[in-house]
Amino acid sequence: MLPEKIKEQIKKGQEMLEYFDEHRKLPFERKRIDITLSVRTIDKLKKIKEKTGKPISRIVEERIMA
């Protein structure tokens, strides 16, 4: 019998393959975009970056996906 962690990894792998079959890209691929933000927003993002140690792109992504 397979341990639960291995079963979870197999399931994640299957989900990624299904996503790739549908969209022809992997769900964890990253793509660069250009956006324009106010100076205030950029300053706030920089403060959050200093506190958390996360890159600004991750902070924005997490906030959008939440």
Number of C-alpha atoms within 10 A of each C-alpha: 4 6 7 9 9 10 12 11 11 12 12 12 12 12 13 16 16 13 14 13 11 10 10 10 12 14 12 7 6 7 5 6 5 5 5 7 8 8 9 9 11 13 11 12 17 17 13 15 16 12 9 11 11 12 13 17 11 11 16 11 10 10 8 8 6 5
